[in-house]
Each structure stands twice: as C-alpha cells, then as structure tokens.
Amino acid sequence: MNGPEIHISFAPDLGLFVPADRRVGRTTLTTDGTSSLGHVVESLGVPLTEAGRLLVDGRPVDTSYVPAAGESVEVEAVVRPQPVRPGAPLRFLLDVHLGTLARRLRLLGVDAAYESEDIGDPALATLSASERRVMLSRDRGLLRRRELWAGAYVYSDRPDDQLRDVLERFAPPLAPWTRCTACNGRLSDADKDTVRERLEQGTEKSYDVFAECVECGRVYWRGAHHARLEAIVSDAVREFGGATTG
C-alpha cells in the first residue's frame, strides 16, 4: 500500500489473528486510501465475524467506512452474549471438523446442522445463507466468505472448551435430551412395543423408557454411556441455564 497512514489497535482477544507486531498497543498502518475499513481489518488477519465495534477517533463506524490519514482505529472484540440478527431463530451449521461439538450441542437441544463430509467452503457458505444458520468453524478463510449469513470462529480444538465457548458467546436456549445427536431431528417418547423390533435382546430386557427420532427413527435409551452424557448436560445447565429433564 502507498497511501495515507492510520493508527490501529486490536482488542486483546483478537491477538490470535493479528501479526505479532500488532498485538499490543496502537500501531501505524499505510493504507491505499480507497479500501473499506472492513477490508483493512481482514487484510490484517481478523475475520469480520470476530470483530466487534469499529471505532474511528472514538466514534463507531460501519465496515464500509474508508479511513482517512491520521485517524485512529480501534477494533473491539464481539460482545458476549452476542446477539444474532433479530427475527431469526438461533441455529448453527458446523463444518466437517466439528462433529463432536455438533453432537454435544444437539445433546443440549440446540439446533446444530453438521456436514459429515467436506462439501467445500462455497457450499457451506451458501447453506448458511439459505437456512439462516450461524456458521461455526476454525477455518478463517471460510468465515471471510461474503455469502455467510453469520459466522463465528471456534477458538479451541478441545470439545469441552468448544462447547463452553459457543454457549457463552451465543447463550442459546437449552433443552437437553430433545434432539437426535445423529441427525439433529426432534425426539419423541416411544412406547417399548413400537420399537421392540429395533432393539437388541439385552436392551429389550434391561430398559423400559425409550425415545425415538421423528426424522431418522433412531431409538434412544439410558444405556451404558448415559452417565457420561448426563455429566455434560449437568455441567452445561449449571453454568448456562436450562432444564436437565431426560
């Protein structure tokens, strides 16, 4: 770039994205004089999904604002809990690398679509837009696609931390044990006689309470893994609210 110089600083939470020499304090940046502030921020590594308010000399501006020489820019982190576009239900879409997170969100009753195969960034962005879902990903390039309806970077590679991060950031209403962890469909109570043919003999003899997915027909019961799942649910409900019925 060979244009006006601006002064720019980033919130500490955005240090993961920006070059090391711009992580602390205010630094000087030469711009081309025509690019929007949103473009400038992304060119420095920060997806706009992770940028909160943009302040120029202390006043909030839009991402389309073109900074002028000598102006001071502050890039804040997103507020938490983060509001999503009004009038739309809070629903998520997760990429191929976040299968465990998707299952845990579904366990808590959160609407979480998940692509188990790599369908490519353009298709994911289009799906986010068409179904009005918040795209969750650790792929910064994907989160920079303009087609996205909304998006968020998943900061950790550990499922426990990923779940806490998403619940803290978006505060989705929790309704544990109401969604199929396999397909995201709704669960309904099932009479033992109606699902008997789909049960192994040991399961049929040992359990009497069942639920069935209305979409894929998968049958659920409180089996050997229930205690581990119950711990995930209890921890989430205790920290973020909701009901533990299940």
C-alpha positions, -999 to +999 in steps of 0.1 A: +000+000+000+012+035-007-014+059+007-025+076+039-013+063+073-038+054+100-032+042+136-049+009+145-052-012+176-069-045+183-087-059+214-065-084+233-090-112+224-081-107+187-044-113+193-047-148+179-054-134+144-032-104+140+006-103+134+028-104+165+039-068+159+003-055+161-009-074+191-001-048+217-010-011+216-015+011+187+005+007+155+008+026+123-005+012+090-003+026+055-035+021+035-044+026-001-069+053+006-098+035-011-103+002+008-130-001+034-122-005+070-136-040+069-112-049+041-083-034+061-092-054+092-095-087+073-062-080+054-046-080+089-060-115+096-091-108+116-123-123+102-151-098+105-172-124+123-147-119+152-146-080+151-170-061+173-174-024+171-151-005+148-142+029+163-126+058+144-113+085+167-137+072+193-169+071+171-184+038+158-184+033+121-196+007+096-173-018+079-177+001+047-161+032+061-129+043+043-103+055+069-085+088+062-050+099+070-042+103+107-073+086+120-071+062+149-090+029+146-099+006+174-111-029+166-131-043+195-140-080+201-176-092+198-198-087+229-208-117+248-235-129+247-235-119+211-269-110+196-277-126+162-299-110+136-333-102+150-363-121+139-345-153+131-342-184+153-307-192+167-295-221+146-260-233+138-241-250+110-208-268+117-181-278+093-167-313+089-141-308+116-166-301+144-186-334+147-181-338+184-192-302+191-223-307+169-233-338+188-229-321+221-250-291+210-277-315+199-275-333+232-284-299+248-313-294+224-295-268+203-303-268+166-270-277+151-267-289+114-235-307+106-218-317+074-200-350+079-183-347+045-162-319+032-186-302+008-163-272+003-164-236+016-187-222-011-214-248-004-212-243+033-215-205+030-245-209+007-261-233+031-255-209+060-273-182+039-302-203+027-310-218+061-300-186+081-276-205+103-246-193+122-215-209+106-192-224+133-157-232+120-119-230+127-114-222+091-107-184+089-110-184+051-145-199+053-155-172+078-144-145+054-168-155+027-194-128+020-222-153+014-223-163+051-255-154+069-235-152+101-204-169+115-181-175+145-146-188+149-143-218+173-112-209+193-103-242+209-096-277+195-109-293+227-146-303+226-152-293+262-138-258+256-155-255+222-189-262+238-183-237+266-172-211+241-203-214+219-227-214+249-210-184+264-209-165+231-244-170+219-264-181+250-287-205+231-317-218+250-310-253+262-335-282+261-315-313+268-325-347+255-348-333+229-327-337+197-312-367+179-274-365+182-271-383+149-293-362+126-305-332+146-341-343+144-366-339+172-371-367+198-404-380+210-413-405+236-416-440+223-436-470+236-414-501+241-437-522+219-433-498+189-395-500+190-391-536+202-380-549+168-351-524+166-337-534+200-311-560+208-322-587+232-302-573+261-315-538+257-351-550+254-348-569+287-329-541+306-347-509+297-383-497+296-380-460+287-373-450+252-373-420+228-373-420+190-361-395+165-390-384+143-367-378+114-344-408+112-361-433+135-331-438+158-340-452+192-326-438+224-325-452+260-304-446+291-277-470+283-241-475+294-230-440+282-258-422+299-238-412+330-211-395+308-237-377+288-256-367+319-224-351+332-220-330+300-256-319+303-255-311+340-223-290+337-238-270+308-271-264+325-254-254+358-232-229+340-255-216+313-291-225+324-318-248+311-335-279+322-319-313+329-350-334+323-341-366+305 
